[in-house]
Amino acid sequence: MYMKYKRNERIGALTYMLTNSPNKIFTYNYFSEKLDAAKSTISEDIFIVKESIEKLDVGNVVTIPGASGGVKFVPKVNKIEETRFLVELAEKLSDPERITAGEFVFMTDIIYSPNVSEVIGRIFASRFIEQDIDYVVTIETKGIPMAFATARSLNVPLVVIRKDIKVTEGATVNVNYVSKSNKNIQSLSLARNSMKEHSKVLVIDDFMRGGGTLAGIRSMMKEFKSEIVGVGVLVSRNSEEFNREQNISSLLRLDEIDEAEERLTIVPNL
């Protein structure tokens, strides 16, 4: 038995359902049945929701015409919010106590914060939304929260490449690459059933130094006959020219790290 909803209640429900499932297409029939209202009424309500969301500048409500069409919410982070977020994040990560052996930066506590990873995911999703992405790909384990948040915002599956073989995953594809940070040969493994061939993928990673890991992921994607259409990195130490050539979108840049002198400078890539 359906309950009759007032307009303000329908608008609240529509806003919740759309924003809670970004990039998912809802049909007008779905909303009509769910809220026990005519499609013409739902259409008017969605127009109000669309205006409110766009005034807040947190995304867009997109209508898809045609028999199989509907409406979806496309999230974004407005420029002011993004700048404030990245400046605060850079300040937190610039604490010299975060320097670890080998001149790496400890970021796990921040990356694994749901509020932080969710915003990072929305930023990456908004930067690559036009790329018609089929999968978000990352390497275990630190990049998983950001990659998951990005995949959720894009409404596509997440694929996690492992650094060792898991026999429980069946047939796997394995590649080797040379780590540019320590010159060691590293291995990557991905279950054959993890993704379809000829896909477009977005790679998400937490830190990039020499690009060796990215080279390994590119080799893996070639095995799946798939194309990397973009790379999102939280912190990059590479030059602007390298990032542009590799189609890398880096949110933060590591400008200086000195373990002996206890100096660490990370700045936003604005």
CORFENPE-V650107 format. One record per backbone hydrogen bond with DSSP energy under -1.0 kcal/mol. CO is the residue of the C=O (numbers start at 1). NH is the residue of the N-H. If there is no record, write none. Layout:
co:CO nh:NH
co:CO nh:NH
This chain:
co:6 nh:10
co:7 nh:11
co:8 nh:12
co:9 nh:13
co:10 nh:14
co:11 nh:15
co:12 nh:16
co:13 nh:17
co:14 nh:18
co:15 nh:19
co:16 nh:20
co:21 nh:24
co:26 nh:71
co:27 nh:31
co:28 nh:32
co:29 nh:33
co:30 nh:34
co:31 nh:35
co:32 nh:37
co:38 nh:42
co:39 nh:43
co:40 nh:44
co:41 nh:45
co:42 nh:46
co:43 nh:47
co:44 nh:48
co:45 nh:49
co:46 nh:50
co:47 nh:51
co:48 nh:52
co:49 nh:53
co:50 nh:54
co:51 nh:55
co:52 nh:56
co:53 nh:58
co:58 nh:76
co:60 nh:74
co:62 nh:72
co:64 nh:70
co:66 nh:69
co:70 nh:64
co:71 nh:26
co:72 nh:62
co:73 nh:23
co:74 nh:60
co:78 nh:82
co:79 nh:83
co:80 nh:84
co:81 nh:85
co:82 nh:86
co:83 nh:87
co:84 nh:88
co:85 nh:89
co:86 nh:90
co:87 nh:91
co:88 nh:92
co:89 nh:93
co:90 nh:94
co:95 nh:98
co:96 nh:99
co:98 nh:106
co:100 nh:103
co:104 nh:100
co:107 nh:111
co:108 nh:112
co:110 nh:113
co:113 nh:117
co:114 nh:118
co:115 nh:119
co:116 nh:120
co:117 nh:121
co:118 nh:122
co:119 nh:123
co:120 nh:124
co:121 nh:125
co:122 nh:126
co:123 nh:127
co:124 nh:128
co:128 nh:131
co:135 nh:202
co:136 nh:159
co:137 nh:204
co:138 nh:161
co:141 nh:144
co:143 nh:147
co:144 nh:148
co:145 nh:149
co:146 nh:150
co:147 nh:151
co:148 nh:152
co:149 nh:153
co:150 nh:154
co:151 nh:155
co:151 nh:156
co:157 nh:136
co:159 nh:138
co:161 nh:140
co:162 nh:189
co:166 nh:169
co:167 nh:170
co:171 nh:192
co:173 nh:190
co:175 nh:188
co:177 nh:186
co:179 nh:183
co:184 nh:179
co:186 nh:177
co:188 nh:175
co:189 nh:162
co:190 nh:173
co:191 nh:194
co:199 nh:227
co:200 nh:134
co:200 nh:135
co:201 nh:229
co:202 nh:137
co:203 nh:232
co:205 nh:234
co:206 nh:235
co:208 nh:237
co:211 nh:215
co:212 nh:216
co:213 nh:217
co:214 nh:218
co:215 nh:219
co:216 nh:220
co:217 nh:221
co:218 nh:222
co:219 nh:223
co:221 nh:226
co:222 nh:225
co:224 nh:198
co:227 nh:201
co:230 nh:203
co:231 nh:249
co:232 nh:205
co:233 nh:251
co:234 nh:252
co:235 nh:208
co:236 nh:254
co:239 nh:243
co:240 nh:244
co:241 nh:245
co:242 nh:246
co:243 nh:248
co:247 nh:231
co:249 nh:233
co:251 nh:269
co:252 nh:236
co:253 nh:267
co:256 nh:265
co:258 nh:263
co:263 nh:258
co:265 nh:255
co:265 nh:256
co:267 nh:253
co:268 nh:270
